[in-house]
């Protein structure tokens, strides 16, 4: 058992110190960060794999310890009983020895004073002499047996005393050894666990950095119509001419997030004749529309103190007033109900904290928006989406690309449906998508600028056949090894990315090494995302899953060119 545990412990000690963390500063190099995370995860898995059997053995050892401890405790108890017995017997032996000493002394004196033959001559009858002789013989035999028994008992007593002392020493040493062994193995497991905790912390730190970089390139920020210009960049449209051919560009349907109500979708529904209740029901499902909520309810607004919910509502800047004059007044009313519900849920009906005033919550300015928006607020006064006795936190965003994802509001516990946001379900996408009817500038867009507006030297999102082949080579290398030099080429990202030629050479050793892409096709899932992308290349057909392509594209595409959505298309011209 001990050797087995030592072997396991040795394996842990061998595996754990293997990782020497002299981490390079990856900067904005996402692939480098991903490699570090993978290495940390691998080390964590190795440590856990090595520690797991040791923990199992520790559990077995604990059972053995408990069993041995019981035996030690019984031994100690038996030793105490034996100790008391030895003490009692010692007293009895001492008393017997004293009595025997007295008898022996008296017999000796008697024999010295009057020999046996003299005592026998005292009796006149032979029978009496015989009886005296028999009596004396019996007494002598009895005394002899007592002496023999006494000597034997003294011998056993001495042996038991020695055994008692030996058992005391053994039990004491056993207890010390057992405690040391248990403390040692428990300490080693504790150190392994602390090491694993440290690795987990490093993984979390690196993952947070990686997500921050991907967030910048993927555009995982929240925004609403109030923050998006109605006239978008013509260079990001599919009809833009990049000046070379063949040319390839990745176009995203919508931009995050994709949950709740699409504001442009609501506008398209209003223009198609739906009223605000139908619009709310389409996006939020069977949630109740409560129409008698107190307009005097107050909430706290960050930086502006406490105010009534209806005063707050008139100062929300989430959709343009112009929609109300162009067939979209019902969309404004739907927006008013959603915004009111969101604010009440966010603040726990005024009992909680102050709601923020940016797009992270809802855009608030300290003056009435006026116009059609005020009319929509008044038209829906006291109306709130209600679920399970609470206001429903109604999420919304500018554009989803035609598919709304389901989500659960943790405040009320209500779950929204997922849906194709078109006039004819999945079959109506994209031609009958309500966002397209409304003319959303984000419904179908090629992204090549960051959230701050910089493009890192690119004037459009289009790639050459060689640049798209470079994306495929990045996919091959990432799939094969997760190389930390697979990152965007361009001064805005830093790091040490592979050149196009070096990446091609690296991929060639892994079965890739593509030089040109000549064609592309895309397949979609009923779940609202791109399922596969197929490329025709100089080395034949290549098929990549939609999620894998999106990740690779955002890690390698030059400058700020990126995909914002899992629902995307690849255009060729």
N, C-alpha and C positions, 0 to 999 in steps of 0.2 A: 504493500500500500504506500509506504513511505517513498520507495524508489519510483513508483508510478507518479506520485505527486511531484517529486523532484524533477522528473523528466518533463512533465507538463509545465512546471514552473520555468524550467530551463528554456522550453520552447517559447514561452511568453517573453522571457528576458532577451532571447535572441531576436524575436520579431520586432519588439517594441522599439529598441534603439536604432533599427535600420534606417528610419526616416530622420534625416538631419535637415532641419528647416533653415535653409539659406535662401529664402524666397526672393526671386527677382521682383522688381517693381514693374508690374504689368502696365501701369498707366491706364490707358483706355483700350488696351488690347484684350478684347473679350475672349478670344481663343486661348490666350495665355492664362487668363483667369480661370477659364473652364478646365484647362489642363491641371492647374494647381488644385482646383476643387476635386477633380477626379483622383489626383494623387492622394489628397487628404482622405477622400472617401475610401480609397483602396487601403490606405494604412489603417483607417478606422475599422474597416471590415476584417483586415488581417488581425488586428488587436482583439476584436470581438470574437473572431473564430478561435484564436489561441486562448482567450480567456474563458470562453464558454465551457470547454471540457474541464478546465481548472475549477471553475465555479461548481460544475457538477460533482467533481471529486471533493470539493470543499463541503458540499452538502452531504456527501457520503461520509466525509470525515466528521462532520458535525454529528451525524447519527452515531458514528463509532465513538466519538468523544462522549456523547451522552451515555452510551452503553458502558464505556470504560469508566466514566465518572461514577455511574451507579455501582459498578463493581468495586471501585476504590472506596466509595462511601460505605458499601457493605463490608469491605475489608477493614475499614477503620472501625466500624461498629463491632465487627467480630473481634478485632484486636482489643477494643475496650472491654468486651465481655471476657476475653481470655485474660486480659490484664487483671480484671476483678477476680476471676477464678484463680489465677496464680497467686494473687494477694491473699485470698481466702485459704487456699491450700497451703501457702507458706505459713500462715498462722496456725493451721491445724498440725502441720508437720512439726512446727516449733513446739507446740504443746505436747504432741506425742513424743517428741524427742526428749522433752523435759521429764515426762512421766517415765519413759523408758530408762532414762539415766538414773532416776531415783531407784527404780526397781533393780536395775543392774547393780547399783551400789549396795543396796540392802542385801541382795543375794550374795554378793561377794563377802560382805561383812558376816553374814550368817554362816557361810561355808567356812570362813576363816575361824569363826568362833566355835563352831560345832560341826565337825565333819559328818558326812552322811551316815557312816557306819555307827557313829555314836548315837545319832538320832534314832536309828533303827533298833538299837539295843535297849532303848527305853521301853519299848513295847514288849509285854509279856507274851502276847499271842502273836503267832506268825502271821495270821490274817491281818492284824492291825499294821504290822510292819509292811506287808505287801501293799495295803491300801495307801500308807504314807509314801511308799516308793512310787506307786502309780500316780498319786496326786502330784508329787514333785516332778515326775517325768512329764506329765501333762502340762504343768505350769511352765516347765522349761521349754517344751515344744511350742507352747503358745507364745512365750516371750521371744523365742527364736524367730517364729513366723512374723511376729510384730516387727522385729528388727529387720528381717528380710524385706517385708512390705515397706517399712520406713525408708530403708536404703533405696529400694526401687522407686518409691515416690519422690525421694530427694533427687534421684537421677532424672526422672521424668520432669520434675519441676525445673531443674537446671536447664534441661533441653528446651522446655517450653519458654523459659525466660530468654534463652538465646534466640529461639525462633521469633519470639515477640519483638526483640530488638531488631532482628534482620528484616521482619515484615514492616516494621516502622520505617526503616531506612528505605526499603524498596518502594513502599507506598508513597513516601515523601518524594522520592526521585521520580516515580511515575507521574505524580501530579505536576511536578516542575516541568518534566519533559513534555507532557501533554499540553500544558498551558503555553509553553514556548512554541511548540509545533503549530498549535491553533493560531496563536498571535502572529506567527511568521507568515502562514498562508493567507490569513485574513488581511495582513498588511500588504502582501503582494497583490491580492485581488483589488484592494483599495487603490494601490498605486496604478494598476492597470485601468481601473475605472476613472481615476483622475486624469490619466493620459487620454482616455477616450473622450472625457468631457472637454479637455483642452482641444482635441481635434475637432469635436463638434462645434466648438466656439469659433475656431478658425474657418471651418466650412461655412458657418453662418455669415461671418464677416466677408469672406470672399464672394459668397453668393449675393450678398447685398450689393457689393460693388459691381458685380456682373449685371445684376438686374438694373442697376442705375444706368449703366451704359446701354443695355438693350432698350431700356425705357426711352432713352434719348433718341435712339435710331428708329425704334418701332413706333414711337409717338404714343406711348401708353399714358396719355394724360386725358383728363376729362375736359370737355368743352361743350358749349351750347351755341345755338344760332346767334345769340347776341354777341358772340365773340368772333364769328366767322364772316368775312366779307362776302357779300352776295355775288360779286364778280370775281371768279377765281383765276389763277394763273393759266393762260392759254398753253404754255409750254408743257403743262402736266396733263393735257388732254390727249386722247388717242389719235386725233387728227393732226397732231403736230408733226412737222417734217424735220427730222434731225439732220438731213443732208447726206446720209449714207444708207446703204442697203447691202445685205439684209440688216435690219435693226430689230432689237428685242427690248421690250419694256414690261416691267411687272406693274400691274394695275390693281389697287386695292378696292374692294367694295366696302365703302364706309370706313370709319375709323373708330377706335375704341371710345367708350365701351358699347356693347351691343345689347344692353338689357333695359327692360322697361319700355317707355314710349319713345318712338322716333319723332322728333319735332318736325322734320321735313315730311316724314310719313303721315303725321297727323294733318299737316297742311295739305298734302295730296289727298287724303281721305276727305277733308272738308271741301276741297275743290271738286271732289267726286260726289258730293251730296250727303255725306254722313254728318249727323249732328254730334255734339260733344259727348253725349252719353254713349253713343255707338263707338266713337273713337276710343274713349276710356275703356269700354268693355273689350274692344279688339286687343288692346295692349296689356291690360291688367286682368282680363278674364272675369270671373264671377264675383269680384270684390264688390261689397255694398257701396252705393253712393248715398251717404247720409246727407240730408238736405236741411237739417235743423240745428247745425252746430252753432254754439254761441259766438256771435261776431265780436263780443266784448272780451273774449279770451285773450290774455296777454302772453307774449313770449319775450325773451331777452335776445337782443341782436348785438353781436360783437362790435364794440366801439360806439354803440348808439343807445345803450340802455334798454329799458323795457317799453314795449308799445303793444297796441292791440294787433291781433293777427290781420285784421282788414287794412289797417294803416300800413303794416309791413308789406302786404300783398301789392298795394298800389305802387310800391317802390322796387319791384322786381323787374330786372332788365334781362329777360331770357329769350324773347322773340320780338321781331320787328312789328311795329304798329301797321306797317304797310300791308301785312298779310290780311288784316281785317278789312281792308278796302279792295282786296283782290280775291274774294271768295274764300278767305280762310278764317273768318271770325269764329267759327265753331272750333277751330284749332286753338285759337287764343283762349276760349272758354275751357277747353280740355287742359290747356297748359295752366290756367289759373287754379283749377281743381287739383291738379297734380302738385303744383308748387305749394299750395296751402296745406295739402296732406303731408307733403315731405317736411315742411317746417314744423308742423305740430308733432310729427313722429320724432323728428330730430331733437326737439327740445323737450320731449316727454310731456307735451301739452303745457309747456311753460314751467314745469317743475324741474327741468334739467338745466344744462348749461346754455350759454349764448350761441346761437347759430352764426357761422362765419358768413362773410359777405362776398366771397369770391366764388369762382366756378367750382371750387372744392365742395361747396355746399350749394348756394344759389346766388347769382349775381344781384347784389343789392346796392342801390345808390340812395343817398339821403334826400331824395326829392321824388315827388310823384312822376311816374312815366307819362301819364296822361293819355289822351287819344283813345284809340280802340282798346288798348290794354285796360285802362280804367273801366271802360264799358264792360269788358269781359269779367273783370273782378266783381263789379256790381251785379252783373247778370248771374254770377255763381256764388253770391254772398252766402256764407254759412254752409257751403257744400264741401264735403270731405269724403275721401275714399276711406272706408271703414272695414276692419277685419278683426274678428275675435275680440270685439269690445275696445279696439284701439285704432287710432289713425294709422293708415297704411303708408309706409315710406315709399312713395312713388318715384322710382328712378326714371330719368329721361336723358336723352342726349341728341345731338344734332342728326346724325346719320348712321344707320347700321349696315347699309349695303343691301338691304332687302330681306335680312333674316334676323329675327329677334330671339335672343337666348332667354331661357327661363332663369328666374332667380327667386330666392326665398328671402323675405324681409324678416330679419331676426327679431325686430321689435314686435311685430304683430303675429309673426309665425305664418304668414300667408305666402303661397308660392304662385308665381305668374306662369302662364303658358309660354311655350316656345312656338314660333309661327313664321311662315314665309309672309312677309309684309307686302302682299300683292292683291290684286283684285281677283286672282284665280289660283291662289295657293302656290305650290311649287311650280306648277305648269305656267304660271304667269310671270315667273322671274326670267329675265329682267325687264321684259317689255312692258309689263303691267305693274311694275313695282311703284308703290305710292310715292316713294322718294324721288323716283325718276319723273313721275307726273308733276311733282312739286318743283322740279328743277334743282335739286340739291347739288351744289358744286363739289361735294365730297362723295357722291354716290359711286363714282367710278373715276379714280384719280391715280396718276403715277407720281409718287412722292420722291422729291429729290432735295428738299430743303428741311432743315431742322426746325424745331419749335420756335427758335429765335429768328428764323428767316434766312440764315446763312446756308449756302449751297456748297461750300468747300471747293469752289472753282468749277462746278458743273452747271450748265445752263438748261438741262433737261434730264429726264430719267432714262433715256434710251441707251442701250449697250450694243456694241458691235458683236459679230458672231464669235470673235475671239474672246471678248470679255465674258460672254455668256458661257463659253466653253471653260473659262477660268472658274466660273461659279461651280460647274460640274466637277472640275478637278478638286476644288475645295471640299465638295461633298464627299468625294472618294477618300481624301486624306483625313477628314474629320471622322468619317465612318471607320477608317482603319486604325487611326492612332490618336486622334484628338490633338494634333500638333498645335503648339502654342503660337506658331507663326502664321496660322491661317487667320488673317484679320484684314480689315479694309486697307486698300492702298490709298494713300493721300495724307498730306501733312496734318490734317485736322485730327487724326487719330493717333499718331505717334507709333511707338513700338517698332518691331523689326519684321514687318510682313514679308512673306515670300514675294519675289518678283513673279510675273506671269510665267516666265520660262522655268524658274526653279520649282514653282508649284506643279507645273505640268510634268517635270521630270520626277518629282516626288510621287505624284499620282500614277505615273507610268509603272512604277515599281509595285503598285497595288492594284493593277488591272485597269487603270484609267489612262490618263495622258491624252485627253481630248484636245484637238486643235481648233475645230470649228463646229458650230451648231448651225444646222440648215433648216430645221423645222421644229414646231412645238405644238402640243395639244394638251388640254386640261380636262379633268373629270371632277365632278362635284358630288358631295355627299348630301343625302336628304337631311342630314343634321346641320346643314348650313355652313360647311367649310369645304375647301378644296381638298379632294381626297388624293389625287395623283397628278403628276406632271410628267409628260413623255416628251423626250427630245430625240430628234434625228441628228446624228453626229457623224463625223468622219470615221468613227469606229462602230457605227451601228446605232440601234435604238437603246435609249436609257430611260428607265422609269424610276421616279423618286416620289415618295409620299409627300403630300402637301405640307404637313407640319415640318418634315425634315428639310424640304426645299426652302420654306420660309426662314427657318433658323439659319441655314447655310447662307442664304441670300443676304440676310441682315448682318452676318458676320464677315462676308467677303465683298459684297457689292461696293464699288468705289464711292468715295465721298459720303454724302448724306443720302444716297439712293437707298430706299428701303420699302418694305411691305408693312402696312399698318394693321392688316386684318388677316385672319386665317382663311377668309373667303376672298380669293384673288384670281386673276387671269394673267396669262403671259401673251402679249400681243407681238406679232411679227409684221414687219413691212419691208 
